[in-house]
Amino acid sequence: MKSFTYTVKDELGIHARPAGLLAKAAGAYKSVVMIDNGTKKADAKRLMAIMSMGVKKGVTVTVTVEGEDEDIAAAAIEEFFKTNL
């Protein structure tokens, strides 16, 4: 299992556009990708699950990746967060 933490810098937090892109990016891998904001957890492959978390700017999330392609997936998802959020 791989994990990393990230503090959201986007002014709107994790809103519809980046949530959709995140779900698409996570869906490209076989590994399970979970996001935890300390109070809620969501499957990163499910757009509505991500949106229901209500992550705002300044919130630190922990992302865990577990599965057969976890090394590649974790690196790609972490880069996605740095680039888009």
N, CA, C and O atoms as a Maestro MAE file, in Angstrom:
{
 s_m_m2io_version
 :::
 2.0.0
}

f_m_ct {
 s_m_title
 :::
 protein
 m_atom[340] {
  # First column is atom index #
  i_m_mmod_type
  r_m_x_coord
  r_m_y_coord
  r_m_z_coord
  i_m_residue_number
  s_m_chain_name
  s_m_pdb_residue_name
  s_m_pdb_atom_name
  i_m_atomic_number
  :::
  1 25 0.841 -1.179 0.000 1 A "MET " " N  " 7
  2 3 0.000 0.000 0.000 1 A "MET " " CA " 6
  3 2 0.887 1.244 0.000 1 A "MET " " C  " 6
  4 15 1.873 1.320 0.734 1 A "MET " " O  " 8
  5 25 0.527 2.199 -0.822 2 A "LYS " " N  " 7
  6 3 1.219 3.482 -0.912 2 A "LYS " " CA " 6
  7 2 0.258 4.561 -0.432 2 A "LYS " " C  " 6
  8 15 -0.954 4.445 -0.616 2 A "LYS " " O  " 8
  9 25 0.793 5.607 0.181 3 A "SER " " N  " 7
  10 3 -0.066 6.715 0.582 3 A "SER " " CA " 6
  11 2 0.728 8.011 0.569 3 A "SER " " C  " 6
  12 15 1.956 8.012 0.652 3 A "SER " " O  " 8
  13 25 -0.001 9.111 0.462 4 A "PHE " " N  " 7
  14 3 0.599 10.433 0.543 4 A "PHE " " CA " 6
  15 2 -0.459 11.391 1.067 4 A "PHE " " C  " 6
  16 15 -1.657 11.122 0.990 4 A "PHE " " O  " 8
  17 25 0.003 12.510 1.599 5 A "THR " " N  " 7
  18 3 -0.928 13.548 2.045 5 A "THR " " CA " 6
  19 2 -0.750 14.755 1.146 5 A "THR " " C  " 6
  20 15 0.323 14.986 0.588 5 A "THR " " O  " 8
  21 25 -1.823 15.518 1.016 6 A "TYR " " N  " 7
  22 3 -1.791 16.710 0.170 6 A "TYR " " CA " 6
  23 2 -2.743 17.748 0.741 6 A "TYR " " C  " 6
  24 15 -3.874 17.427 1.108 6 A "TYR " " O  " 8
  25 25 -2.287 18.989 0.815 7 A "THR " " N  " 7
  26 3 -3.140 20.089 1.255 7 A "THR " " CA " 6
  27 2 -3.682 20.793 0.018 7 A "THR " " C  " 6
  28 15 -2.917 21.294 -0.807 7 A "THR " " O  " 8
  29 25 -4.992 20.826 -0.105 8 A "VAL " " N  " 7
  30 3 -5.654 21.387 -1.284 8 A "VAL " " CA " 6
  31 2 -5.394 22.892 -1.373 8 A "VAL " " C  " 6
  32 15 -5.626 23.634 -0.418 8 A "VAL " " O  " 8
  33 25 -4.907 23.328 -2.543 9 A "LYS " " N  " 7
  34 3 -4.562 24.730 -2.759 9 A "LYS " " CA " 6
  35 2 -5.553 25.443 -3.674 9 A "LYS " " C  " 6
  36 15 -5.570 26.673 -3.718 9 A "LYS " " O  " 8
  37 25 -6.380 24.693 -4.403 10 A "ASP " " N  " 7
  38 3 -7.361 25.286 -5.311 10 A "ASP " " CA " 6
  39 2 -8.345 26.137 -4.520 10 A "ASP " " C  " 6
  40 15 -8.843 25.705 -3.480 10 A "ASP " " O  " 8
  41 25 -8.622 27.326 -4.997 11 A "GLU " " N  " 7
  42 3 -9.525 28.264 -4.308 11 A "GLU " " CA " 6
  43 2 -10.902 27.666 -4.023 11 A "GLU " " C  " 6
  44 15 -11.526 27.993 -3.013 11 A "GLU " " O  " 8
  45 25 -11.373 26.795 -4.908 12 A "LEU " " N  " 7
  46 3 -12.709 26.200 -4.758 12 A "LEU " " CA " 6
  47 2 -12.675 24.813 -4.120 12 A "LEU " " C  " 6
  48 15 -13.713 24.163 -3.993 12 A "LEU " " O  " 8
  49 25 -11.499 24.361 -3.724 13 A "GLY " " N  " 7
  50 3 -11.386 23.024 -3.150 13 A "GLY " " CA " 6
  51 2 -11.504 21.974 -4.242 13 A "GLY " " C  " 6
  52 15 -11.184 22.239 -5.400 13 A "GLY " " O  " 8
  53 25 -11.960 20.789 -3.880 14 A "ILE " " N  " 7
  54 3 -12.163 19.740 -4.881 14 A "ILE " " CA " 6
  55 2 -13.589 19.891 -5.393 14 A "ILE " " C  " 6
  56 15 -14.527 19.325 -4.832 14 A "ILE " " O  " 8
  57 25 -13.738 20.659 -6.462 15 A "HIS " " N  " 7
  58 3 -15.055 20.921 -7.045 15 A "HIS " " CA " 6
  59 2 -15.269 20.024 -8.268 15 A "HIS " " C  " 6
  60 15 -14.446 19.151 -8.543 15 A "HIS " " O  " 8
  61 25 -16.345 20.227 -8.989 16 A "ALA " " N  " 7
  62 3 -16.783 19.315 -10.044 16 A "ALA " " CA " 6
  63 2 -15.732 19.003 -11.105 16 A "ALA " " C  " 6
  64 15 -15.493 17.834 -11.407 16 A "ALA " " O  " 8
  65 25 -15.105 20.022 -11.671 17 A "ARG " " N  " 7
  66 3 -14.159 19.775 -12.766 17 A "ARG " " CA " 6
  67 2 -12.984 18.905 -12.330 17 A "ARG " " C  " 6
  68 15 -12.747 17.865 -12.944 17 A "ARG " " O  " 8
  69 25 -12.231 19.296 -11.283 18 A "PRO " " N  " 7
  70 3 -11.114 18.438 -10.896 18 A "PRO " " CA " 6
  71 2 -11.564 17.096 -10.315 18 A "PRO " " C  " 6
  72 15 -10.846 16.104 -10.434 18 A "PRO " " O  " 8
  73 25 -12.728 17.053 -9.697 19 A "ALA " " N  " 7
  74 3 -13.229 15.772 -9.172 19 A "ALA " " CA " 6
  75 2 -13.485 14.805 -10.315 19 A "ALA " " C  " 6
  76 15 -13.174 13.619 -10.210 19 A "ALA " " O  " 8
  77 25 -14.051 15.304 -11.407 20 A "GLY " " N  " 7
  78 3 -14.293 14.468 -12.584 20 A "GLY " " CA " 6
  79 2 -12.995 13.979 -13.198 20 A "GLY " " C  " 6
  80 15 -12.873 12.814 -13.577 20 A "GLY " " O  " 8
  81 25 -12.024 14.885 -13.292 21 A "LEU " " N  " 7
  82 3 -10.718 14.498 -13.835 21 A "LEU " " CA " 6
  83 2 -10.015 13.499 -12.922 21 A "LEU " " C  " 6
  84 15 -9.354 12.576 -13.398 21 A "LEU " " O  " 8
  85 25 -10.157 13.685 -11.613 22 A "LEU " " N  " 7
  86 3 -9.554 12.761 -10.653 22 A "LEU " " CA " 6
  87 2 -10.170 11.374 -10.779 22 A "LEU " " C  " 6
  88 15 -9.451 10.375 -10.782 22 A "LEU " " O  " 8
  89 25 -11.496 11.303 -10.881 23 A "ALA " " N  " 7
  90 3 -12.174 10.018 -11.024 23 A "ALA " " CA " 6
  91 2 -11.723 9.311 -12.298 23 A "ALA " " C  " 6
  92 15 -11.536 8.094 -12.310 23 A "ALA " " O  " 8
  93 25 -11.551 10.072 -13.356 24 A "LYS " " N  " 7
  94 3 -11.100 9.499 -14.624 24 A "LYS " " CA " 6
  95 2 -9.656 9.001 -14.499 24 A "LYS " " C  " 6
  96 15 -9.329 7.912 -14.973 24 A "LYS " " O  " 8
  97 25 -8.797 9.797 -13.862 25 A "ALA " " N  " 7
  98 3 -7.399 9.414 -13.682 25 A "ALA " " CA " 6
  99 2 -7.279 8.158 -12.817 25 A "ALA " " C  " 6
  100 15 -6.517 7.248 -13.142 25 A "ALA " " O  " 8
  101 25 -8.030 8.112 -11.718 26 A "ALA " " N  " 7
  102 3 -7.988 6.944 -10.825 26 A "ALA " " CA " 6
  103 2 -8.547 5.709 -11.514 26 A "ALA " " C  " 6
  104 15 -8.080 4.595 -11.274 26 A "ALA " " O  " 8
  105 25 -9.545 5.903 -12.370 27 A "GLY " " N  " 7
  106 3 -10.167 4.796 -13.086 27 A "GLY " " CA " 6
  107 2 -9.253 4.120 -14.082 27 A "GLY " " C  " 6
  108 15 -9.548 3.019 -14.546 27 A "GLY " " O  " 8
  109 25 -8.151 4.760 -14.416 28 A "ALA " " N  " 7
  110 3 -7.204 4.186 -15.367 28 A "ALA " " CA " 6
  111 2 -6.349 3.080 -14.741 28 A "ALA " " C  " 6
  112 15 -5.604 2.398 -15.446 28 A "ALA " " O  " 8
  113 25 -6.452 2.902 -13.433 29 A "TYR " " N  " 7
  114 3 -5.619 1.924 -12.730 29 A "TYR " " CA " 6
  115 2 -6.475 0.841 -12.082 29 A "TYR " " C  " 6
  116 15 -7.643 1.056 -11.759 29 A "TYR " " O  " 8
  117 25 -5.864 -0.325 -11.901 30 A "LYS " " N  " 7
  118 3 -6.567 -1.442 -11.266 30 A "LYS " " CA " 6
  119 2 -6.603 -1.293 -9.748 30 A "LYS " " C  " 6
  120 15 -7.483 -1.842 -9.085 30 A "LYS " " O  " 8
  121 25 -5.650 -0.553 -9.206 31 A "SER " " N  " 7
  122 3 -5.561 -0.374 -7.757 31 A "SER " " CA " 6
  123 2 -6.766 0.384 -7.206 31 A "SER " " C  " 6
  124 15 -7.424 1.145 -7.915 31 A "SER " " O  " 8
  125 25 -7.034 0.154 -5.923 32 A "VAL " " N  " 7
  126 3 -8.078 0.896 -5.207 32 A "VAL " " CA " 6
  127 2 -7.452 2.197 -4.721 32 A "VAL " " C  " 6
  128 15 -6.424 2.184 -4.045 32 A "VAL " " O  " 8
  129 25 -8.079 3.322 -5.069 33 A "VAL " " N  " 7
  130 3 -7.578 4.642 -4.675 33 A "VAL " " CA " 6
  131 2 -8.627 5.269 -3.755 33 A "VAL " " C  " 6
  132 15 -9.765 5.498 -4.164 33 A "VAL " " O  " 8
  133 25 -8.233 5.542 -2.515 34 A "MET " " N  " 7
  134 3 -9.142 6.112 -1.522 34 A "MET " " CA " 6
  135 2 -8.629 7.471 -1.060 34 A "MET " " C  " 6
  136 15 -7.425 7.683 -0.915 34 A "MET " " O  " 8
  137 25 -9.572 8.390 -0.830 35 A "ILE " " N  " 7
  138 3 -9.254 9.724 -0.312 35 A "ILE " " CA " 6
  139 2 -9.892 9.845 1.067 35 A "ILE " " C  " 6
  140 15 -11.059 9.501 1.248 35 A "ILE " " O  " 8
  141 25 -9.125 10.334 2.035 36 A "ASP " " N  " 7
  142 3 -9.607 10.490 3.407 36 A "ASP " " CA " 6
  143 2 -9.329 11.929 3.852 36 A "ASP " " C  " 6
  144 15 -8.182 12.375 3.831 36 A "ASP " " O  " 8
  145 25 -10.377 12.652 4.253 37 A "ASN " " N  " 7
  146 3 -10.176 14.030 4.714 37 A "ASN " " CA " 6
  147 2 -10.224 14.135 6.240 37 A "ASN " " C  " 6
  148 15 -10.289 15.236 6.787 37 A "ASN " " O  " 8
  149 25 -10.192 13.004 6.917 38 A "GLY " " N  " 7
  150 3 -10.217 13.006 8.379 38 A "GLY " " CA " 6
  151 2 -11.591 12.709 8.942 38 A "GLY " " C  " 6
  152 15 -11.712 12.200 10.056 38 A "GLY " " O  " 8
  153 25 -12.625 13.023 8.181 39 A "THR " " N  " 7
  154 3 -13.985 12.727 8.631 39 A "THR " " CA " 6
  155 2 -14.725 11.808 7.659 39 A "THR " " C  " 6
  156 15 -15.617 11.060 8.059 39 A "THR " " O  " 8
  157 25 -14.352 11.871 6.389 40 A "LYS " " N  " 7
  158 3 -14.993 11.030 5.374 40 A "LYS " " CA " 6
  159 2 -13.939 10.376 4.500 40 A "LYS " " C  " 6
  160 15 -12.846 10.908 4.308 40 A "LYS " " O  " 8
  161 25 -14.292 9.200 3.970 41 A "LYS " " N  " 7
  162 3 -13.451 8.512 3.003 41 A "LYS " " CA " 6
  163 2 -14.253 8.321 1.729 41 A "LYS " " C  " 6
  164 15 -15.471 8.145 1.767 41 A "LYS " " O  " 8
  165 25 -13.553 8.359 0.597 42 A "ALA " " N  " 7
  166 3 -14.241 8.184 -0.680 42 A "ALA " " CA " 6
  167 2 -13.366 7.407 -1.649 42 A "ALA " " C  " 6
  168 15 -12.140 7.524 -1.642 42 A "ALA " " O  " 8
  169 25 -14.021 6.614 -2.479 43 A "ASP " " N  " 7
  170 3 -13.363 5.916 -3.574 43 A "ASP " " CA " 6
  171 2 -13.097 6.967 -4.649 43 A "ASP " " C  " 6
  172 15 -14.030 7.601 -5.143 43 A "ASP " " O  " 8
  173 25 -11.827 7.154 -5.013 44 A "ALA " " N  " 7
  174 3 -11.470 8.197 -5.974 44 A "ALA " " CA " 6
  175 2 -11.958 7.904 -7.387 44 A "ALA " " C  " 6
  176 15 -11.857 8.763 -8.263 44 A "ALA " " O  " 8
  177 25 -12.480 6.717 -7.619 45 A "LYS " " N  " 7
  178 3 -13.013 6.380 -8.941 45 A "LYS " " CA " 6
  179 2 -14.478 6.787 -9.076 45 A "LYS " " C  " 6
  180 15 -15.057 6.674 -10.156 45 A "LYS " " O  " 8
  181 25 -15.076 7.259 -7.986 46 A "ARG " " N  " 7
  182 3 -16.501 7.611 -7.986 46 A "ARG " " CA " 6
  183 2 -16.672 9.121 -7.799 46 A "ARG " " C  " 6
  184 15 -16.429 9.651 -6.714 46 A "ARG " " O  " 8
  185 25 -17.083 9.793 -8.844 47 A "LEU " " N  " 7
  186 3 -17.229 11.248 -8.853 47 A "LEU " " CA " 6
  187 2 -18.106 11.745 -7.708 47 A "LEU " " C  " 6
  188 15 -17.716 12.658 -6.981 47 A "LEU " " O  " 8
  189 25 -19.275 11.157 -7.545 48 A "MET " " N  " 7
  190 3 -20.197 11.636 -6.511 48 A "MET " " CA " 6
  191 2 -19.640 11.409 -5.102 48 A "MET " " C  " 6
  192 15 -19.911 12.194 -4.193 48 A "MET " " O  " 8
  193 25 -18.876 10.355 -4.924 49 A "ALA " " N  " 7
  194 3 -18.249 10.103 -3.620 49 A "ALA " " CA " 6
  195 2 -17.234 11.202 -3.302 49 A "ALA " " C  " 6
  196 15 -17.160 11.686 -2.173 49 A "ALA " " O  " 8
  197 25 -16.457 11.585 -4.311 50 A "ILE " " N  " 7
  198 3 -15.475 12.658 -4.120 50 A "ILE " " CA " 6
  199 2 -16.199 13.969 -3.790 50 A "ILE " " C  " 6
  200 15 -15.819 14.677 -2.858 50 A "ILE " " O  " 8
  201 25 -17.233 14.280 -4.555 51 A "MET " " N  " 7
  202 3 -17.974 15.523 -4.360 51 A "MET " " CA " 6
  203 2 -18.636 15.574 -2.988 51 A "MET " " C  " 6
  204 15 -18.713 16.641 -2.380 51 A "MET " " O  " 8
  205 25 -19.114 14.436 -2.495 52 A "SER " " N  " 7
  206 3 -19.810 14.408 -1.207 52 A "SER " " CA " 6
  207 2 -18.878 14.703 -0.030 52 A "SER " " C  " 6
  208 15 -19.345 15.008 1.067 52 A "SER " " O  " 8
  209 25 -17.579 14.615 -0.248 53 A "MET " " N  " 7
  210 3 -16.631 14.903 0.824 53 A "MET " " CA " 6
  211 2 -16.593 16.392 1.157 53 A "MET " " C  " 6
  212 15 -16.306 16.764 2.295 53 A "MET " " O  " 8
  213 25 -16.874 17.231 0.191 54 A "GLY " " N  " 7
  214 3 -16.882 18.674 0.425 54 A "GLY " " CA " 6
  215 2 -15.532 19.242 0.830 54 A "GLY " " C  " 6
  216 15 -15.461 20.086 1.723 54 A "GLY " " O  " 8
  217 25 -14.466 18.792 0.190 55 A "VAL " " N  " 7
  218 3 -13.118 19.237 0.548 55 A "VAL " " CA " 6
  219 2 -12.892 20.676 0.069 55 A "VAL " " C  " 6
  220 15 -13.029 20.977 -1.117 55 A "VAL " " O  " 8
  221 25 -12.548 21.542 0.999 56 A "LYS " " N  " 7
  222 3 -12.320 22.963 0.726 56 A "LYS " " CA " 6
  223 2 -10.823 23.262 0.667 56 A "LYS " " C  " 6
  224 15 -9.994 22.421 1.014 56 A "LYS " " O  " 8
  225 25 -10.498 24.462 0.226 57 A "LYS " " N  " 7
  226 3 -9.104 24.913 0.196 57 A "LYS " " CA " 6
  227 2 -8.522 24.852 1.604 57 A "LYS " " C  " 6
  228 15 -9.183 25.228 2.572 57 A "LYS " " O  " 8
  229 25 -7.275 24.372 1.715 58 A "GLY " " N  " 7
  230 3 -6.589 24.312 2.998 58 A "GLY " " CA " 6
  231 2 -6.758 23.007 3.743 58 A "GLY " " C  " 6
  232 15 -6.084 22.772 4.746 58 A "GLY " " O  " 8
  233 25 -7.659 22.145 3.260 59 A "VAL " " N  " 7
  234 3 -7.886 20.848 3.903 59 A "VAL " " CA " 6
  235 2 -6.808 19.869 3.440 59 A "VAL " " C  " 6
  236 15 -6.498 19.796 2.251 59 A "VAL " " O  " 8
  237 25 -6.245 19.123 4.377 60 A "THR " " N  " 7
  238 3 -5.257 18.110 4.042 60 A "THR " " CA " 6
  239 2 -5.955 16.757 3.914 60 A "THR " " C  " 6
  240 15 -6.673 16.319 4.813 60 A "THR " " O  " 8
  241 25 -5.726 16.112 2.778 61 A "VAL " " N  " 7
  242 3 -6.305 14.794 2.541 61 A "VAL " " CA " 6
  243 2 -5.194 13.754 2.492 61 A "VAL " " C  " 6
  244 15 -4.057 14.056 2.129 61 A "VAL " " O  " 8
  245 25 -5.536 12.537 2.859 62 A "THR " " N  " 7
  246 3 -4.620 11.412 2.742 62 A "THR " " CA " 6
  247 2 -5.145 10.519 1.637 62 A "THR " " C  " 6
  248 15 -6.310 10.120 1.647 62 A "THR " " O  " 8
  249 25 -4.291 10.210 0.693 63 A "VAL " " N  " 7
  250 3 -4.665 9.351 -0.423 63 A "VAL " " CA " 6
  251 2 -3.917 8.037 -0.276 63 A "VAL " " C  " 6
  252 15 -2.693 8.021 -0.143 63 A "VAL " " O  " 8
  253 25 -4.660 6.931 -0.299 64 A "THR " " N  " 7
  254 3 -4.040 5.607 -0.232 64 A "THR " " CA " 6
  255 2 -4.327 4.866 -1.525 64 A "THR " " C  " 6
  256 15 -5.418 4.956 -2.087 64 A "THR " " O  " 8
  257 25 -3.323 4.133 -1.984 65 A "VAL " " N  " 7
  258 3 -3.428 3.366 -3.219 65 A "VAL " " CA " 6
  259 2 -2.966 1.955 -2.913 65 A "VAL " " C  " 6
  260 15 -1.865 1.743 -2.405 65 A "VAL " " O  " 8
  261 25 -3.822 0.990 -3.229 66 A "GLU " " N  " 7
  262 3 -3.487 -0.400 -2.930 66 A "GLU " " CA " 6
  263 2 -3.927 -1.286 -4.082 66 A "GLU " " C  " 6
  264 15 -5.081 -1.244 -4.508 66 A "GLU " " O  " 8
  265 25 -2.991 -2.091 -4.585 67 A "GLY " " N  " 7
  266 3 -3.311 -3.009 -5.672 67 A "GLY " " CA " 6
  267 2 -2.075 -3.353 -6.481 67 A "GLY " " C  " 6
  268 15 -0.954 -2.988 -6.127 67 A "GLY " " O  " 8
  269 25 -2.303 -4.056 -7.562 68 A "GLU " " N  " 7
  270 3 -1.185 -4.581 -8.349 68 A "GLU " " CA " 6
  271 2 -0.365 -3.504 -9.051 68 A "GLU " " C  " 6
  272 15 0.820 -3.715 -9.308 68 A "GLU " " O  " 8
  273 25 -0.955 -2.366 -9.366 69 A "ASP " " N  " 7
  274 3 -0.207 -1.287 -10.028 69 A "ASP " " CA " 6
  275 2 -0.082 -0.054 -9.125 69 A "ASP " " C  " 6
  276 15 -0.060 1.079 -9.606 69 A "ASP " " O  " 8
  277 25 -0.002 -0.292 -7.809 70 A "GLU " " N  " 7
  278 3 -0.025 0.810 -6.839 70 A "GLU " " CA " 6
  279 2 1.142 1.782 -6.979 70 A "GLU " " C  " 6
  280 15 0.971 2.978 -6.742 70 A "GLU " " O  " 8
  281 25 2.313 1.302 -7.354 71 A "ASP " " N  " 7
  282 3 3.464 2.199 -7.481 71 A "ASP " " CA " 6
  283 2 3.229 3.248 -8.563 71 A "ASP " " C  " 6
  284 15 3.419 4.443 -8.338 71 A "ASP " " O  " 8
  285 25 2.820 2.790 -9.724 72 A "ILE " " N  " 7
  286 3 2.570 3.691 -10.853 72 A "ILE " " CA " 6
  287 2 1.363 4.578 -10.551 72 A "ILE " " C  " 6
  288 15 1.395 5.785 -10.792 72 A "ILE " " O  " 8
  289 25 0.310 3.976 -10.026 73 A "ALA " " N  " 7
  290 3 -0.924 4.716 -9.740 73 A "ALA " " CA " 6
  291 2 -0.686 5.796 -8.694 73 A "ALA " " C  " 6
  292 15 -1.144 6.926 -8.865 73 A "ALA " " O  " 8
  293 25 0.014 5.475 -7.622 74 A "ALA " " N  " 7
  294 3 0.264 6.457 -6.553 74 A "ALA " " CA " 6
  295 2 1.056 7.643 -7.087 74 A "ALA " " C  " 6
  296 15 0.746 8.791 -6.769 74 A "ALA " " O  " 8
  297 25 2.065 7.377 -7.888 75 A "ALA " " N  " 7
  298 3 2.874 8.455 -8.454 75 A "ALA " " CA " 6
  299 2 2.026 9.342 -9.369 75 A "ALA " " C  " 6
  300 15 2.132 10.567 -9.322 75 A "ALA " " O  " 8
  301 25 1.195 8.727 -10.192 76 A "ALA " " N  " 7
  302 3 0.360 9.479 -11.130 76 A "ALA " " CA " 6
  303 2 -0.699 10.302 -10.403 76 A "ALA " " C  " 6
  304 15 -0.934 11.457 -10.759 76 A "ALA " " O  " 8
  305 25 -1.340 9.723 -9.392 77 A "ILE " " N  " 7
  306 3 -2.384 10.442 -8.653 77 A "ILE " " CA " 6
  307 2 -1.770 11.578 -7.839 77 A "ILE " " C  " 6
  308 15 -2.360 12.654 -7.737 77 A "ILE " " O  " 8
  309 25 -0.592 11.350 -7.260 78 A "GLU " " N  " 7
  310 3 0.066 12.427 -6.511 78 A "GLU " " CA " 6
  311 2 0.411 13.582 -7.455 78 A "GLU " " C  " 6
  312 15 0.231 14.746 -7.096 78 A "GLU " " O  " 8
  313 25 0.897 13.274 -8.641 79 A "GLU " " N  " 7
  314 3 1.204 14.309 -9.626 79 A "GLU " " CA " 6
  315 2 -0.070 15.048 -10.046 79 A "GLU " " C  " 6
  316 15 -0.048 16.262 -10.252 79 A "GLU " " O  " 8
  317 25 -1.176 14.314 -10.172 80 A "PHE " " N  " 7
  318 3 -2.469 14.932 -10.505 80 A "PHE " " CA " 6
  319 2 -2.839 15.967 -9.441 80 A "PHE " " C  " 6
  320 15 -3.227 17.088 -9.772 80 A "PHE " " O  " 8
  321 25 -2.720 15.595 -8.176 81 A "PHE " " N  " 7
  322 3 -3.054 16.527 -7.092 81 A "PHE " " CA " 6
  323 2 -2.180 17.781 -7.170 81 A "PHE " " C  " 6
  324 15 -2.686 18.895 -7.040 81 A "PHE " " O  " 8
  325 25 -0.880 17.608 -7.380 82 A "LYS " " N  " 7
  326 3 0.048 18.741 -7.431 82 A "LYS " " CA " 6
  327 2 -0.271 19.663 -8.606 82 A "LYS " " C  " 6
  328 15 -0.142 20.883 -8.499 82 A "LYS " " O  " 8
  329 25 -0.681 19.083 -9.710 83 A "THR " " N  " 7
  330 3 -0.946 19.851 -10.924 83 A "THR " " CA " 6
  331 2 -2.312 20.518 -10.928 83 A "THR " " C  " 6
  332 15 -2.444 21.646 -11.404 83 A "THR " " O  " 8
  333 25 -3.344 19.835 -10.399 84 A "ASN " " N  " 7
  334 3 -4.724 20.287 -10.534 84 A "ASN " " CA " 6
  335 2 -5.390 20.803 -9.270 84 A "ASN " " C  " 6
  336 15 -6.414 21.480 -9.357 84 A "ASN " " O  " 8
  337 25 -4.847 20.509 -8.110 85 A "LEU " " N  " 7
  338 3 -5.507 20.902 -6.877 85 A "LEU " " CA " 6
  339 2 -4.551 21.660 -5.957 85 A "LEU " " C  " 6
  340 15 -4.942 22.070 -4.864 85 A "LEU " " O  " 8
  :::
 }
 m_bond[339] {
  # First column is bond index #
  i_m_from
  i_m_to
  i_m_order
  :::
  1 1 2 1
  2 2 3 1
  3 3 4 2
  4 3 5 1
  5 5 6 1
  6 6 7 1
  7 7 8 2
  8 7 9 1
  9 9 10 1
  10 10 11 1
  11 11 12 2
  12 11 13 1
  13 13 14 1
  14 14 15 1
  15 15 16 2
  16 15 17 1
  17 17 18 1
  18 18 19 1
  19 19 20 2
  20 19 21 1
  21 21 22 1
  22 22 23 1
  23 23 24 2
  24 23 25 1
  25 25 26 1
  26 26 27 1
  27 27 28 2
  28 27 29 1
  29 29 30 1
  30 30 31 1
  31 31 32 2
  32 31 33 1
  33 33 34 1
  34 34 35 1
  35 35 36 2
  36 35 37 1
  37 37 38 1
  38 38 39 1
  39 39 40 2
  40 39 41 1
  41 41 42 1
  42 42 43 1
  43 43 44 2
  44 43 45 1
  45 45 46 1
  46 46 47 1
  47 47 48 2
  48 47 49 1
  49 49 50 1
  50 50 51 1
  51 51 52 2
  52 51 53 1
  53 53 54 1
  54 54 55 1
  55 55 56 2
  56 55 57 1
  57 57 58 1
  58 58 59 1
  59 59 60 2
  60 59 61 1
  61 61 62 1
  62 62 63 1
  63 63 64 2
  64 63 65 1
  65 65 66 1
  66 66 67 1
  67 67 68 2
  68 67 69 1
  69 69 70 1
  70 70 71 1
  71 71 72 2
  72 71 73 1
  73 73 74 1
  74 74 75 1
  75 75 76 2
  76 75 77 1
  77 77 78 1
  78 78 79 1
  79 79 80 2
  80 79 81 1
  81 81 82 1
  82 82 83 1
  83 83 84 2
  84 83 85 1
  85 85 86 1
  86 86 87 1
  87 87 88 2
  88 87 89 1
  89 89 90 1
  90 90 91 1
  91 91 92 2
  92 91 93 1
  93 93 94 1
  94 94 95 1
  95 95 96 2
  96 95 97 1
  97 97 98 1
  98 98 99 1
  99 99 100 2
  100 99 101 1
  101 101 102 1
  102 102 103 1
  103 103 104 2
  104 103 105 1
  105 105 106 1
  106 106 107 1
  107 107 108 2
  108 107 109 1
  109 109 110 1
  110 110 111 1
  111 111 112 2
  112 111 113 1
  113 113 114 1
  114 114 115 1
  115 115 116 2
  116 115 117 1
  117 117 118 1
  118 118 119 1
  119 119 120 2
  120 119 121 1
  121 121 122 1
  122 122 123 1
  123 123 124 2
  124 123 125 1
  125 125 126 1
  126 126 127 1
  127 127 128 2
  128 127 129 1
  129 129 130 1
  130 130 131 1
  131 131 132 2
  132 131 133 1
  133 133 134 1
  134 134 135 1
  135 135 136 2
  136 135 137 1
  137 137 138 1
  138 138 139 1
  139 139 140 2
  140 139 141 1
  141 141 142 1
  142 142 143 1
  143 143 144 2
  144 143 145 1
  145 145 146 1
  146 146 147 1
  147 147 148 2
  148 147 149 1
  149 149 150 1
  150 150 151 1
  151 151 152 2
  152 151 153 1
  153 153 154 1
  154 154 155 1
  155 155 156 2
  156 155 157 1
  157 157 158 1
  158 158 159 1
  159 159 160 2
  160 159 161 1
  161 161 162 1
  162 162 163 1
  163 163 164 2
  164 163 165 1
  165 165 166 1
  166 166 167 1
  167 167 168 2
  168 167 169 1
  169 169 170 1
  170 170 171 1
  171 171 172 2
  172 171 173 1
  173 173 174 1
  174 174 175 1
  175 175 176 2
  176 175 177 1
  177 177 178 1
  178 178 179 1
  179 179 180 2
  180 179 181 1
  181 181 182 1
  182 182 183 1
  183 183 184 2
  184 183 185 1
  185 185 186 1
  186 186 187 1
  187 187 188 2
  188 187 189 1
  189 189 190 1
  190 190 191 1
  191 191 192 2
  192 191 193 1
  193 193 194 1
  194 194 195 1
  195 195 196 2
  196 195 197 1
  197 197 198 1
  198 198 199 1
  199 199 200 2
  200 199 201 1
  201 201 202 1
  202 202 203 1
  203 203 204 2
  204 203 205 1
  205 205 206 1
  206 206 207 1
  207 207 208 2
  208 207 209 1
  209 209 210 1
  210 210 211 1
  211 211 212 2
  212 211 213 1
  213 213 214 1
  214 214 215 1
  215 215 216 2
  216 215 217 1
  217 217 218 1
  218 218 219 1
  219 219 220 2
  220 219 221 1
  221 221 222 1
  222 222 223 1
  223 223 224 2
  224 223 225 1
  225 225 226 1
  226 226 227 1
  227 227 228 2
  228 227 229 1
  229 229 230 1
  230 230 231 1
  231 231 232 2
  232 231 233 1
  233 233 234 1
  234 234 235 1
  235 235 236 2
  236 235 237 1
  237 237 238 1
  238 238 239 1
  239 239 240 2
  240 239 241 1
  241 241 242 1
  242 242 243 1
  243 243 244 2
  244 243 245 1
  245 245 246 1
  246 246 247 1
  247 247 248 2
  248 247 249 1
  249 249 250 1
  250 250 251 1
  251 251 252 2
  252 251 253 1
  253 253 254 1
  254 254 255 1
  255 255 256 2
  256 255 257 1
  257 257 258 1
  258 258 259 1
  259 259 260 2
  260 259 261 1
  261 261 262 1
  262 262 263 1
  263 263 264 2
  264 263 265 1
  265 265 266 1
  266 266 267 1
  267 267 268 2
  268 267 269 1
  269 269 270 1
  270 270 271 1
  271 271 272 2
  272 271 273 1
  273 273 274 1
  274 274 275 1
  275 275 276 2
  276 275 277 1
  277 277 278 1
  278 278 279 1
  279 279 280 2
  280 279 281 1
  281 281 282 1
  282 282 283 1
  283 283 284 2
  284 283 285 1
  285 285 286 1
  286 286 287 1
  287 287 288 2
  288 287 289 1
  289 289 290 1
  290 290 291 1
  291 291 292 2
  292 291 293 1
  293 293 294 1
  294 294 295 1
  295 295 296 2
  296 295 297 1
  297 297 298 1
  298 298 299 1
  299 299 300 2
  300 299 301 1
  301 301 302 1
  302 302 303 1
  303 303 304 2
  304 303 305 1
  305 305 306 1
  306 306 307 1
  307 307 308 2
  308 307 309 1
  309 309 310 1
  310 310 311 1
  311 311 312 2
  312 311 313 1
  313 313 314 1
  314 314 315 1
  315 315 316 2
  316 315 317 1
  317 317 318 1
  318 318 319 1
  319 319 320 2
  320 319 321 1
  321 321 322 1
  322 322 323 1
  323 323 324 2
  324 323 325 1
  325 325 326 1
  326 326 327 1
  327 327 328 2
  328 327 329 1
  329 329 330 1
  330 330 331 1
  331 331 332 2
  332 331 333 1
  333 333 334 1
  334 334 335 1
  335 335 336 2
  336 335 337 1
  337 337 338 1
  338 338 339 1
  339 339 340 2
  :::
 }
}
